[in-house]
């Protein structure tokens, strides 16, 4: 145990400095941007974050939308900045321009950011289990059977409805809307941890971490049968099913997809395994487990038998998240234990040696 701990310590020393330096730089950019946005001391709280002014420096002679995306430190997405430009909220030397306008050295770019619009979705007093929270981010648990965000006719009872009530006035505008920034999603049938950004800078930072695979996200699943290998890697491309457009399958023309798994214990007719995604395809775990002949318990969409003990979904749970905070640089590590439905299922199955 001591050797393993020592090795882990060396690995953290090897990789942590560069990540921390990047995080500190993003934090400094964020603070500078806040000061630029607030402007003079005469501005009251309601007018803060309404106005930005930048002077084009040497080497920054690029498109207007790209310039603003870079100079704003990721506080606003390029798409949102394009909207502001097209709607006349951005001027170059006092004149309105197109997003594609190439800037010249010394020009002054001014942006008037309208107040964030309120979401039409209502806040609801739904209990929310929080594992981490500060002024930038929140990590919370989404129960199985709950939608991540409103969809179609279901505009209530979702994870976002609960977040809006929990966060209250602590949210700031993300892409022009006063809302929690859902960085990633979980299917309705899956339970587990979700990361939420409270403002645009944090949202951009988390998106970059996901895009560059700097987030350790692990799942626990109960699958039918017993995988032959204690550890395995499923390396099989995934594409949309040609006949059933809401489902996916392993196909040679699909996108590269890799899932690692580790077998824990076998209980009667099923096995508890841990999974790690090397890629992030829709339904990746479910498709790969079916592909190797061990579908997730209860996942009738992908070949499993119905399971009454998990009535609102399938036996899949996002249980662990680890990442470097994009603003503060601290390590965030959250674990959510198996939910009751999966625990009860295992208790009703005999433990195999």
C-alpha positions as CSV (number, residue, x, y, z in Angstrom):
1,X,0.0,0.0,0.0
2,X,2.8,2.4,0.8
3,X,4.5,1.8,-2.6
4,X,1.3,2.4,-4.4
5,X,0.7,5.7,-2.5
6,X,4.3,6.8,-3.2
7,X,3.9,6.1,-6.9
8,X,0.6,8.1,-7.0
9,X,2.4,11.0,-5.3
10,X,5.1,11.0,-7.9
11,X,2.6,11.0,-10.7
12,X,0.8,14.0,-9.2
13,X,4.1,15.9,-8.9
14,X,4.8,15.1,-12.5
15,X,1.5,16.4,-13.9
16,X,0.2,18.9,-11.4
17,X,2.5,21.9,-12.1
18,X,1.4,22.5,-15.7
19,X,-2.3,22.1,-14.8
20,X,-2.0,24.4,-11.8
21,X,-0.1,27.0,-13.9
22,X,-2.9,27.0,-16.4
23,X,-5.6,27.2,-13.8
24,X,-3.8,30.2,-12.1
25,X,-3.5,31.9,-15.4
26,X,-7.3,31.4,-16.1
27,X,-8.1,32.7,-12.6
28,X,-6.0,35.9,-13.2
29,X,-7.7,36.4,-16.6
30,X,-11.0,36.0,-14.9
31,X,-10.2,38.6,-12.2
32,X,-8.9,41.1,-14.8
33,X,-12.0,40.6,-16.9
34,X,-14.2,41.3,-13.9
35,X,-12.4,44.5,-13.2
36,X,-12.7,45.6,-16.9
37,X,-16.4,44.8,-16.9
38,X,-17.2,46.6,-13.7
39,X,-15.5,49.7,-14.9
40,X,-15.5,52.8,-12.7
41,X,-16.3,52.8,-9.0
42,X,-19.4,54.7,-9.6
43,X,-21.1,51.8,-11.3
44,X,-23.7,50.1,-9.1
45,X,-24.3,46.4,-8.8
46,X,-27.0,46.3,-11.4
47,X,-24.9,48.0,-14.1
48,X,-21.8,45.9,-13.5
49,X,-20.6,43.5,-16.3
50,X,-22.4,45.7,-18.9
51,X,-19.4,47.3,-20.8
52,X,-16.0,46.1,-22.1
53,X,-13.4,48.1,-23.9
54,X,-10.3,46.6,-25.6
55,X,-7.5,48.1,-27.7
56,X,-6.0,45.9,-30.4
57,X,-2.4,45.1,-29.6
58,X,0.4,44.0,-32.0
59,X,-0.2,40.5,-33.2
60,X,-4.0,40.6,-32.5
61,X,-5.0,41.6,-36.1
62,X,-7.6,38.8,-36.4
63,X,-11.3,38.5,-37.0
64,X,-13.5,40.5,-34.6
65,X,-15.3,37.5,-33.2
66,X,-12.1,35.6,-32.6
67,X,-10.4,38.7,-31.0
68,X,-13.3,39.0,-28.5
69,X,-13.3,35.3,-27.7
70,X,-9.6,35.4,-26.9
71,X,-9.6,38.8,-25.1
72,X,-12.6,37.8,-22.9
73,X,-10.7,34.9,-21.6
74,X,-13.4,32.4,-22.5
75,X,-16.1,34.3,-20.4
76,X,-18.3,34.2,-23.5
77,X,-18.5,31.6,-26.3
78,X,-17.6,32.7,-29.8
79,X,-21.2,31.9,-30.9
80,X,-22.6,34.3,-28.3
81,X,-20.2,37.0,-29.2
82,X,-21.2,36.7,-32.9
83,X,-24.8,37.3,-31.7
84,X,-23.8,40.4,-29.9
85,X,-21.9,41.7,-33.0
86,X,-24.8,41.0,-35.3
87,X,-27.2,42.6,-33.0
88,X,-25.2,45.8,-32.9
89,X,-23.8,45.5,-29.4
90,X,-20.1,45.7,-30.6
91,X,-18.3,48.6,-32.2
92,X,-14.8,49.1,-33.7
93,X,-13.7,52.7,-33.4
94,X,-17.3,53.6,-32.9
95,X,-18.7,51.8,-35.9
96,X,-20.7,48.6,-36.1
97,X,-18.9,45.8,-37.9
98,X,-19.4,42.1,-39.0
99,X,-18.0,39.2,-37.0
100,X,-15.5,38.6,-39.9
101,X,-14.1,42.1,-39.8
102,X,-10.3,41.9,-39.6
103,X,-9.0,44.3,-36.9
104,X,-6.0,46.7,-37.2
105,X,-3.4,47.6,-34.6
106,X,-4.6,50.3,-32.2
107,X,-8.3,50.0,-32.9
108,X,-10.6,50.2,-30.0
109,X,-13.3,47.5,-29.6
110,X,-16.2,48.2,-27.3
111,X,-18.9,45.7,-26.2
112,X,-22.1,46.5,-24.5
113,X,-23.3,43.2,-22.8
114,X,-27.0,43.2,-22.2
115,X,-28.3,41.8,-18.9
116,X,-28.8,38.1,-18.9
117,X,-32.3,37.0,-19.8
118,X,-34.2,35.0,-17.3
119,X,-34.9,31.4,-18.1
120,X,-38.5,30.5,-18.8
121,X,-37.9,27.3,-16.8
122,X,-39.2,27.7,-13.2
123,X,-37.2,26.9,-10.1
124,X,-38.6,24.1,-8.0
125,X,-37.9,23.1,-4.5
126,X,-36.6,19.6,-5.3
127,X,-34.1,18.1,-2.8
128,X,-30.6,18.2,-4.3
129,X,-27.6,16.3,-2.9
130,X,-24.5,18.5,-3.4
131,X,-20.9,17.0,-3.2
132,X,-19.0,20.1,-4.0
133,X,-19.8,23.8,-4.3
134,X,-18.1,27.2,-4.5
135,X,-18.8,30.5,-6.3
136,X,-17.8,29.0,-9.6
137,X,-18.9,25.3,-9.7
138,X,-21.2,22.8,-8.2
139,X,-21.1,19.0,-8.3
140,X,-24.5,17.3,-7.5
141,X,-26.3,14.0,-7.8
142,X,-28.9,13.3,-10.4
143,X,-31.3,10.5,-9.4
144,X,-32.3,7.8,-11.9
145,X,-35.5,8.6,-13.7
146,X,-34.9,12.4,-13.7
147,X,-34.2,14.4,-16.8
148,X,-31.1,16.5,-16.8
149,X,-32.9,19.5,-18.3
150,X,-36.4,20.3,-19.5
151,X,-37.3,18.6,-22.8
152,X,-40.5,18.8,-24.9
153,X,-43.6,18.7,-22.7
154,X,-41.7,18.0,-19.5
155,X,-40.7,21.4,-18.3
156,X,-40.7,20.5,-14.6
157,X,-39.2,18.0,-12.2
158,X,-35.8,18.1,-13.9
159,X,-32.3,18.5,-12.6
160,X,-32.2,22.1,-13.9
161,X,-35.4,23.0,-12.1
162,X,-33.8,21.8,-8.8
163,X,-30.6,23.7,-9.6
164,X,-32.4,27.0,-10.2
165,X,-34.0,26.7,-6.8
166,X,-30.7,25.7,-5.1
167,X,-28.5,28.3,-6.6
168,X,-30.9,31.3,-6.4
169,X,-29.1,34.6,-7.0
170,X,-25.6,32.9,-7.1
171,X,-26.0,32.3,-10.9
172,X,-24.6,34.8,-13.4
173,X,-25.2,34.9,-17.2
174,X,-24.0,32.0,-19.3
175,X,-24.3,32.7,-23.1
176,X,-26.7,35.5,-22.4
177,X,-29.1,33.5,-20.2
178,X,-29.4,33.4,-16.4
179,X,-29.1,29.7,-16.0
180,X,-26.9,26.9,-14.6
181,X,-24.3,25.8,-17.1
182,X,-24.8,22.1,-17.7
183,X,-21.4,21.0,-18.9
184,X,-22.3,17.4,-19.5
185,X,-25.4,15.2,-19.3
186,X,-26.6,11.9,-18.0
187,X,-29.5,9.9,-19.6
188,X,-32.7,9.9,-17.7
189,X,-32.2,6.1,-17.0
190,X,-28.7,6.8,-15.4
191,X,-27.9,8.1,-12.0
192,X,-24.8,9.9,-10.8
193,X,-22.7,13.0,-10.5
194,X,-23.0,16.1,-12.7
195,X,-20.8,19.2,-12.9
196,X,-22.6,22.6,-13.1
197,X,-20.9,25.9,-13.9
198,X,-22.3,29.1,-12.3
199,X,-20.9,31.6,-14.8
200,X,-19.4,31.7,-18.3
201,X,-15.8,31.6,-17.4
202,X,-16.2,28.4,-15.3
203,X,-18.4,26.9,-18.1
204,X,-15.7,27.5,-20.7
205,X,-13.0,26.1,-18.4
206,X,-15.0,22.9,-17.7
207,X,-15.7,22.4,-21.4
208,X,-12.0,22.6,-22.1
209,X,-11.3,20.0,-19.5
210,X,-13.8,17.6,-21.0
211,X,-12.6,18.3,-24.5
212,X,-9.0,17.6,-23.6
213,X,-9.9,14.6,-21.5
214,X,-8.5,16.1,-18.3
215,X,-11.5,14.8,-16.3
216,X,-11.5,11.4,-14.6
217,X,-15.1,10.2,-14.8
218,X,-15.9,6.6,-13.7
219,X,-19.1,4.6,-13.7
220,X,-20.4,1.6,-11.8
221,X,-22.7,-0.8,-13.6
222,X,-24.3,-4.2,-13.0
223,X,-24.2,-6.2,-16.2
224,X,-25.8,-9.5,-17.1
225,X,-23.5,-12.6,-16.8
226,X,-19.8,-12.6,-15.9
227,X,-17.2,-11.0,-18.2
228,X,-14.3,-13.6,-18.7
229,X,-11.5,-11.1,-18.0
230,X,-11.0,-9.2,-14.8
231,X,-9.9,-6.2,-16.8
232,X,-10.7,-5.4,-20.4
233,X,-10.8,-2.8,-23.1
234,X,-13.7,-2.6,-25.6
235,X,-12.4,-0.8,-28.7
236,X,-15.2,-0.7,-31.2
237,X,-16.6,2.2,-33.3
238,X,-20.1,3.4,-32.6
239,X,-22.7,4.8,-35.1
240,X,-26.4,5.6,-35.1
241,X,-28.7,2.7,-35.9
242,X,-30.1,3.1,-39.4
243,X,-33.6,1.9,-38.6
244,X,-33.9,3.0,-34.9
245,X,-32.6,6.5,-35.0
246,X,-32.7,7.0,-31.2
247,X,-30.3,4.1,-30.6
248,X,-26.7,3.2,-31.5
249,X,-24.7,0.2,-32.5
250,X,-21.1,-1.0,-33.1
251,X,-20.4,-0.4,-36.8
252,X,-17.3,-0.2,-39.0
253,X,-18.3,3.3,-40.2
254,X,-19.0,4.6,-36.7
255,X,-16.8,6.9,-34.6
256,X,-13.8,5.5,-32.7
257,X,-15.0,4.5,-29.2
258,X,-13.1,2.9,-26.3
259,X,-14.3,1.8,-22.9
260,X,-12.2,0.2,-20.2
261,X,-13.8,-2.0,-17.5
262,X,-12.8,-3.7,-14.3
263,X,-14.7,-6.6,-12.8
264,X,-15.5,-6.3,-9.1
265,X,-17.7,-9.2,-8.0
266,X,-20.2,-11.6,-9.5
267,X,-23.6,-11.9,-7.8
268,X,-25.7,-14.8,-9.1
269,X,-26.7,-13.9,-12.6
270,X,-24.9,-10.5,-12.8
271,X,-21.6,-8.8,-12.2
272,X,-20.7,-5.4,-10.7
273,X,-18.1,-3.6,-12.8
274,X,-16.3,-0.2,-12.9
275,X,-16.0,1.5,-16.3
276,X,-13.8,4.3,-17.6
277,X,-14.6,6.1,-20.9
278,X,-11.7,7.0,-23.2
279,X,-14.2,8.6,-25.6
280,X,-17.6,10.2,-25.0
281,X,-20.1,8.7,-27.4
282,X,-23.9,8.7,-26.8
283,X,-24.9,5.4,-25.0
284,X,-21.3,4.3,-25.3
285,X,-21.3,2.1,-22.2
286,X,-24.6,0.5,-23.0
287,X,-23.6,-0.2,-26.6
288,X,-20.2,-1.6,-25.7
289,X,-21.6,-3.9,-23.0
290,X,-24.1,-5.3,-25.3
291,X,-21.4,-5.8,-27.9
292,X,-19.3,-8.1,-25.6
293,X,-22.5,-10.0,-24.6
294,X,-23.0,-8.5,-21.1
295,X,-25.7,-5.8,-21.4
296,X,-26.4,-3.5,-18.5
297,X,-29.1,-4.9,-16.2
298,X,-32.5,-3.5,-17.1
299,X,-31.4,-2.1,-20.4
300,X,-34.0,-3.6,-22.7
301,X,-33.1,-1.2,-25.4
302,X,-29.7,-2.9,-25.7
303,X,-30.6,-6.5,-25.2
304,X,-31.1,-7.0,-21.5
305,X,-34.1,-8.5,-19.7
306,X,-36.6,-6.3,-17.9
307,X,-35.7,-5.7,-14.2
308,X,-38.4,-4.8,-11.8
309,X,-36.0,-3.8,-9.0
310,X,-34.7,-0.9,-11.1
311,X,-38.1,0.4,-12.5
312,X,-37.0,3.9,-13.5
313,X,-33.9,3.0,-15.6
314,X,-30.9,0.8,-15.9
315,X,-28.2,-0.3,-13.4
316,X,-25.7,2.3,-14.5
317,X,-24.3,5.0,-12.1
318,X,-21.8,7.8,-12.6
319,X,-20.1,7.4,-9.3
320,X,-16.7,9.3,-9.4
321,X,-15.4,12.6,-10.7
322,X,-11.9,14.0,-10.4
323,X,-10.6,17.2,-12.1
324,X,-8.5,20.3,-11.5
325,X,-10.7,23.3,-10.8
326,X,-10.5,25.6,-13.9
327,X,-10.5,28.8,-11.8
328,X,-8.9,28.0,-8.5
329,X,-6.5,25.2,-9.5
330,X,-7.5,22.9,-6.6
331,X,-8.2,19.3,-7.1
332,X,-11.9,18.4,-6.9
333,X,-12.7,14.7,-6.2
334,X,-16.2,13.5,-5.6
335,X,-17.7,10.1,-5.1
336,X,-21.4,9.2,-5.0
337,X,-22.1,5.7,-3.5
338,X,-24.3,3.2,-5.3
339,X,-28.0,4.2,-5.2
340,X,-30.4,2.1,-3.2
341,X,-32.0,0.4,-6.2
342,X,-28.6,-1.1,-7.3
343,X,-27.7,-2.0,-3.7
344,X,-31.0,-3.8,-3.2
345,X,-30.6,-5.7,-6.5
346,X,-27.2,-7.0,-5.4
347,X,-28.5,-7.9,-1.9
348,X,-31.1,-10.1,-3.5
349,X,-28.5,-12.0,-5.6
350,X,-26.2,-14.7,-4.1
351,X,-22.5,-13.6,-3.9
352,X,-20.4,-15.9,-6.1
353,X,-16.8,-16.7,-5.0
